[in-house]
């Protein structure tokens, strides 16, 4: 039996649909990114048993009007502030804003360790002495993340 023109078009359409589905699924792979699902925070200290944690999933980064070269000013639109017992570990789901602000500070000069994982991949790891009474700006451990899609 000889293939007809209709059968050839049908085969070509099926191959095109299969290739398209594969490419759609591979978009994240091609871009090397995907929207994050979770952020995990780990805090520890050998000096203190608790620390202040400020967490926000809704904030804005604004340019400093007095300094073009300075880091942006962070405006928290919604935040939670709590004292956490150390060591501390918590996994948060990302909200639709796909951003997170985490800030940790002790009540007294202490050595703190803070690690942040996004979807089980390390994005931040800091270990140092933090002085919450430093002048003019108190020292903190801070992590800021905003997901940006890299679309073609």
N, C-alpha and C positions, 0 to 999 in steps of 0.2 A: 504494500500500500504506500502510495506516494504522499508525503506531507503536503498539506494545502497551505495557501497563503494565510488563511485564518489561524491555523495551528501555529504557524511561525510567529504571527503577531501576538498570539496568546502567550507563547513561551517567552517572547521578548518582554511583554508586559509583566509576567510573573517574575522574571529576572530583575527587571527594573524596580518592582515593588520590594523584592527581597534585598536588593542593594540599598534602596532608600531606607528601609527599616534598620539595616545594619549601620548605616551612616548616622541616622538619628540617635541610635543607642551609643554610638562612638563619639558623639559631639563632646561629651565631658572628657573623654580620653584625648581627643584631638586638641582641646583647649588646655588640657592638663588641670582643669578645675571642676569642681562641682559645689553646689551650695552646701555649706556645712550643716550638720544635724545637731551636734552637741559640743559643749565646751566643758572641760573638766579642770577644776581648780584644786591644787594641792598646796597647803601651807604648813610649815613646821618651824620649830624653834627649839633650841636647847636652853634658852634663857627664860622664856616666858610661857605661860600656859594658855594665854588667850591674846587675841588681836582684834582690831576693829576692821570689818570688811564692808566696803561700799561696793555694791554691784548695780549695774544698770544695763538694760537692753534697749534703752531709748535715750539718745543724746545727740547733740550737734557739736561739730568742731568748727569754731569761728576764728577767722584770722585776728591776730592781736593788732588793734588799731594803732598801738604805740610802737610796734616793733615788727617790721616786715620779715626779719630773719628769725624771729622767735617761733616756738612751737605754738600751734593753735590753742585757743582757749576752749576748754571743754564745758559745755552747758548741758548738765544732766536734766532731762525733761521728766524722768521718773527714775527713782533709785530706792534701794533698800540699804539701810545701814544697821549692822548688827555686830555684837561681840561674839566671836566664835572660839570654841575650845580647840587648842592645838594638840596634836596634829589634826588638821582639817582636810577633808576631801569631799567634794561634791561635784556632781555632773548636772549641768543645766541644759535644757533643750533650747535651741535658738528660736527666737521669735521671728515674725515676718520681716523685721528690720534687718536681720542678719548682722547685728553688731553687738559688741559686748565691751563694757568698761568694768574693770576690776581693780580695786585699790585696797591695799592692806597696810595697816600701821599698828605698831604696838603702843602701849600706854607709856612705857619708859624705854630708854635706849636699850635696844636688843638686837640680836642677830636673828634674821628671818630668812627663810627659804620659801620661794614661791615658784611654782611650776604651773604652766597652763598648756593643756592639750586641746586641740581642735580635731574632733573625729579621731582620737587616739594618736595624733601626730603632734609632737612637741613644737610649740610656737614661742614659748617663753620659759626661761629658767634662770633665776637670779637668786643669789645667796650673799647677803651682806649685812653689815650693821646699819640699823636705821634709827635716826634720832628724831622722834616726833616733836621735839621742842627746838629744833634747829631754827636759827634766825637768818634770814627773814622768812624762809619758806620751810615748813616742816617736811622732813624726809618721809617718803612712802615707797612702797613697791606698787607700780602701776602697770596695767596691761590694757591696751586699747586695740580693738579689732573691728574693722568694717569690711564685710565681703563686697567685692566689686566683680561683677561678671565681666569676663574678657570675651566679648562677642565679636564675631567676624563681621 
